[in-house]
Amino acid sequence: MPLFEAQSVTKRFGGLTALHEVDFALERGIASIIGPNGAGKTTLFNIFTGLYTADEGSVTFRGQPLLGRRPDQITALGICRTFQNIRLFSNMTAIENVLVGMNSRIALGLWDVLSHSPSFRRTESDLAARAVGLLDRVGLQANANAVARNLPYGDRRRLELARALASEPALLLLDEPTAGMTQGEAGSLMRLLRRLVADLGLAIILIEHNMRVVMEVSDRVTVLDHGEKIAEGSPREVQENTRVIEAYLGTRGAGPRARRA
C-alpha cells in the first residue's frame, strides 16, 4: 500500500471541472506536480490537506481516508503543508514560529499550563531544545531569536520549512517552495530537501514552476493540464513527453480541454 494515494479525484466549482479523475500515489522520496497556470495543482493540494472536499474519488494516507477530515486532523495524522505565499508569524522570533508548529504534538492539560507544573517545565525545555535543533537542521540556528520579518527572504522560506517539520510529519506538501528565490538559493533548498528525505525518511510532494529544480530533485513527476493528468514518470520521461511539450508551448491540438459539468 502506498504511503499516500489519491484515486479518481474530481472537483467542480459550479460549471467548471477543476480536476477530473486524477490519480496520484507516493511511497517515498520526492514527487513533483507540475503544469501550466490553471492546471489544477493548488486545487489538488487543497483537497489533499482538507481545505477543499473532492466531489468524487478518494484520498488515503497510511490506509486512512482523508476526505472529510479537517486540516488540523490531517496534520495530526502526519501531513504538513506550506503555501506559495509565506505565512509566518512576522512579529514573532524564529524559534517562536517553530514552537507554534509543535502545537499538534503537545500533550499537556490546562492545569499543567496554568500551574507551571513540573511536567509543563520539562516539556517546555524539551520543546525549546527540539526547536533549536530544527533551526540548526535548516541552517538558521544563529537566527533563533531574530524576528521573522527581519530575516532575508530565503531564510524565511527555510523558517517556514522548520515550522512544518516541527509537527513531525511523515509527508510534506510544499507549494512552490523556491518561488522568489535565486537559482542558487533554490539549489541550496533542494539539497536540504534531499537531506531531509535521507535523514528523516520524509516523503515530499512539490508544486513547482522552476523546471530546473523539478528535474534535478524529483524521483517522479506528475503533469496536470486543464485538471487532467496527462503524464507521469521519471523527470526524463516527462521532459520528453509530447503532450507535456504541447501543454507548455500552448499547442494543444491533441491536448485535454477544460470540461463543463
C-alpha positions as CSV (number, residue, x, y, z in Angstrom):
1,M,0.0,0.0,0.0
2,P,1.4,3.4,-0.9
3,L,2.1,5.9,1.9
4,F,-0.2,8.4,0.2
5,E,-2.7,7.7,-2.6
6,A,-5.4,9.6,-4.4
7,Q,-7.8,7.9,-6.8
8,S,-10.1,9.4,-9.4
9,V,-10.2,12.8,-7.6
10,T,-12.7,15.1,-9.2
11,K,-13.5,18.7,-8.1
12,R,-16.1,21.0,-9.6
13,F,-16.7,24.7,-9.0
14,G,-20.1,25.5,-10.4
15,G,-20.0,24.5,-14.1
16,L,-16.2,24.2,-14.2
17,T,-14.5,20.9,-13.5
18,A,-11.2,21.9,-12.0
19,L,-10.0,18.3,-11.6
20,H,-11.2,15.3,-13.5
21,E,-10.4,11.8,-12.2
22,V,-6.9,12.5,-11.1
23,D,-4.8,9.6,-9.7
24,F,-1.7,10.1,-7.7
25,A,0.4,7.8,-5.4
26,L,3.6,8.2,-3.4
27,E,5.5,5.7,-1.3
28,R,8.8,7.5,-0.6
29,G,11.2,10.2,-1.9
30,I,10.2,13.4,-3.7
31,A,7.4,13.7,-6.3
32,S,6.6,16.9,-8.2
33,I,3.3,18.1,-9.6
34,I,3.7,20.4,-12.5
35,G,1.6,22.0,-15.2
36,P,0.7,25.4,-16.7
37,N,-1.2,28.0,-14.7
38,G,-4.7,26.9,-14.1
39,A,-3.9,23.2,-14.4
40,G,-5.4,22.4,-11.0
41,K,-2.2,21.9,-9.0
42,T,-3.2,24.0,-6.0
43,T,-6.8,22.7,-6.0
44,L,-5.3,19.2,-5.7
45,F,-3.1,20.3,-2.8
46,N,-6.1,21.9,-1.1
47,I,-8.0,18.6,-1.4
48,F,-5.0,16.6,0.0
49,T,-4.9,18.9,3.0
50,G,-8.6,19.3,3.8
51,L,-9.2,22.8,2.6
52,Y,-11.4,21.5,-0.2
53,T,-13.5,18.4,-0.3
54,A,-13.5,16.4,-3.5
55,D,-16.8,15.8,-5.3
56,E,-15.7,12.3,-6.3
57,G,-12.8,10.0,-5.6
58,S,-10.7,9.1,-2.5
59,V,-7.5,10.2,-0.8
60,T,-5.8,7.9,1.8
61,F,-2.7,8.3,4.0
62,R,-1.3,5.1,5.5
63,G,-4.5,3.5,4.5
64,Q,-6.7,6.0,6.4
65,P,-9.2,8.1,4.4
66,L,-8.6,11.9,4.4
67,L,-11.7,13.2,2.7
68,G,-14.0,14.9,5.2
69,R,-11.2,15.5,7.8
70,R,-10.3,19.0,8.9
71,P,-6.8,20.4,8.2
72,D,-5.8,20.0,11.8
73,Q,-6.9,16.4,11.9
74,I,-4.8,15.7,8.7
75,T,-1.8,17.4,10.3
76,A,-2.2,15.2,13.4
77,L,-2.0,12.2,11.1
78,G,1.4,13.2,9.9
79,I,0.9,15.5,6.8
80,C,2.1,19.1,6.8
81,R,1.9,21.8,4.1
82,T,3.5,25.1,3.2
83,F,1.9,27.7,0.9
84,Q,3.2,29.6,-2.1
85,N,3.0,32.9,-0.1
86,I,5.0,32.8,3.1
87,R,2.7,32.6,6.2
88,L,5.0,33.1,9.1
89,F,4.1,35.0,12.3
90,S,6.1,38.0,11.2
91,N,6.3,39.7,14.7
92,M,7.5,36.5,16.4
93,T,11.0,35.2,16.6
94,A,12.3,32.3,14.5
95,I,12.2,29.9,17.5
96,E,8.7,31.1,18.5
97,N,7.5,30.3,15.0
98,V,8.9,26.8,15.2
99,L,7.4,26.3,18.7
100,V,4.0,27.1,17.2
101,G,4.4,24.3,14.7
102,M,4.7,21.8,17.6
103,N,1.2,22.5,18.9
104,S,-0.3,19.4,17.5
105,R,2.2,17.2,19.3
106,I,1.9,18.7,22.8
107,A,0.1,16.6,25.4
108,L,-0.4,19.0,28.3
109,G,-3.5,19.6,30.3
110,L,-4.9,23.1,31.1
111,W,-3.9,22.7,34.7
112,D,-0.3,21.9,33.8
113,V,-0.1,25.1,31.8
114,L,-1.8,27.3,34.4
115,S,0.2,26.0,37.3
116,H,3.5,25.7,35.5
117,S,3.7,22.1,36.8
118,P,7.0,20.1,36.7
119,S,5.5,18.4,33.6
120,F,5.0,21.8,31.9
121,R,8.5,23.0,32.7
122,R,10.1,19.7,31.5
123,T,8.0,19.8,28.3
124,E,8.8,23.5,27.7
125,S,12.5,22.8,28.0
126,D,12.3,19.8,25.7
127,L,10.4,21.7,23.1
128,A,12.8,24.6,23.1
129,A,15.7,22.1,22.6
130,R,13.8,20.5,19.7
131,A,13.1,23.9,18.1
132,V,16.8,24.9,18.2
133,G,17.7,21.5,16.6
134,L,15.2,22.1,13.8
135,L,16.6,25.6,13.2
136,D,20.0,24.1,13.1
137,R,18.9,21.5,10.6
138,V,17.7,24.2,8.1
139,G,20.7,26.4,8.8
140,L,19.1,29.1,11.0
141,Q,20.3,28.3,14.5
142,A,22.2,31.6,14.6
143,N,19.0,33.4,13.9
144,A,16.9,31.7,16.5
145,N,16.0,35.0,18.3
146,A,15.7,37.1,15.2
147,V,12.2,38.5,14.4
148,A,10.8,36.6,11.4
149,R,10.0,39.8,9.4
150,N,13.7,40.9,9.6
151,L,15.0,37.7,8.0
152,P,16.1,37.6,4.4
153,Y,13.6,36.1,2.0
154,G,15.4,32.8,1.6
155,D,15.8,32.4,5.3
156,R,12.1,33.0,5.8
157,R,11.4,30.1,3.4
158,R,13.7,27.9,5.4
159,L,12.0,29.0,8.6
160,E,8.7,28.0,7.2
161,L,10.1,24.6,6.4
162,A,11.4,24.3,10.0
163,R,8.0,25.1,11.4
164,A,6.5,22.5,9.1
165,L,9.0,19.9,10.4
166,A,8.0,20.8,14.0
167,S,4.7,18.9,13.6
168,E,6.7,15.7,13.0
169,P,5.3,14.9,9.6
170,A,5.8,11.8,7.5
171,L,4.7,13.7,4.4
172,L,5.5,17.3,3.5
173,L,3.5,19.1,0.8
174,L,5.4,22.2,-0.4
175,D,3.6,24.7,-2.7
176,E,6.3,26.4,-4.8
177,P,9.0,26.4,-2.1
178,T,11.5,28.2,-4.4
179,A,9.2,31.0,-5.5
180,G,11.1,34.3,-5.4
181,M,14.5,32.6,-4.9
182,T,17.6,33.0,-7.0
183,Q,18.7,29.8,-8.8
184,G,21.5,29.5,-6.1
185,E,19.0,29.8,-3.2
186,A,16.7,27.3,-4.9
187,G,19.5,24.8,-5.4
188,S,20.5,25.1,-1.8
189,L,16.9,24.5,-0.6
190,M,16.6,21.4,-2.9
191,R,19.8,19.9,-1.4
192,L,18.3,20.5,2.0
193,L,15.1,18.6,1.0
194,R,17.2,15.7,-0.2
195,R,19.0,15.6,3.1
196,L,15.6,15.6,4.9
197,V,14.5,12.6,2.8
198,A,17.7,10.8,3.6
199,D,18.0,11.7,7.2
200,L,14.4,11.7,8.4
201,G,12.7,9.3,5.9
202,L,10.3,12.0,4.8
203,A,8.2,11.8,1.7
204,I,7.7,15.1,-0.1
205,I,5.3,16.4,-2.7
206,L,6.2,19.6,-4.5
207,I,4.3,22.0,-6.7
208,E,7.0,23.8,-8.5
209,H,7.4,26.0,-11.6
210,N,11.2,26.0,-11.6
211,M,11.8,23.3,-14.1
212,R,15.5,23.0,-13.3
213,V,14.6,22.3,-9.7
214,V,11.9,19.8,-10.7
215,M,14.2,17.9,-13.0
216,E,17.1,17.8,-10.5
217,V,15.3,16.9,-7.3
218,S,12.3,14.8,-8.3
219,D,12.1,11.0,-8.2
220,R,8.8,11.2,-10.0
221,V,6.9,13.9,-11.8
222,T,3.1,14.2,-12.4
223,V,1.8,16.6,-15.0
224,L,-1.6,18.2,-14.9
225,D,-3.2,20.2,-17.7
226,H,-6.8,21.6,-17.5
227,G,-7.5,19.5,-14.5
228,E,-6.4,16.2,-16.0
229,K,-3.3,14.1,-15.5
230,I,-1.6,14.0,-18.9
231,A,1.8,12.4,-18.0
232,E,3.6,10.7,-15.1
233,G,7.1,9.2,-14.8
234,S,10.7,10.0,-14.3
235,P,11.9,13.6,-14.9
236,R,13.5,12.5,-18.2
237,E,10.3,10.6,-19.4
238,V,8.1,13.6,-18.6
239,Q,10.6,16.1,-20.2
240,E,10.4,14.1,-23.5
241,N,6.6,13.5,-23.4
242,T,4.9,15.1,-26.4
243,R,1.7,16.0,-24.5
244,V,3.8,17.8,-21.9
245,I,5.7,19.8,-24.5
246,E,2.4,20.7,-26.2
247,A,0.9,21.9,-22.9
248,Y,3.8,24.1,-22.1
249,L,4.2,25.5,-25.6
250,G,0.5,26.1,-25.9
251,T,-0.1,23.9,-29.0
252,R,-3.0,21.9,-27.6
253,G,-4.4,20.4,-30.7
254,A,-4.5,16.9,-29.1
255,G,-4.4,18.0,-25.5
256,P,-7.2,17.9,-22.9
257,R,-9.6,20.8,-22.5
258,A,-11.4,22.1,-19.5
259,R,-14.6,20.2,-19.0
260,R,-18.0,21.6,-18.2
261,A,-20.1,19.8,-15.6
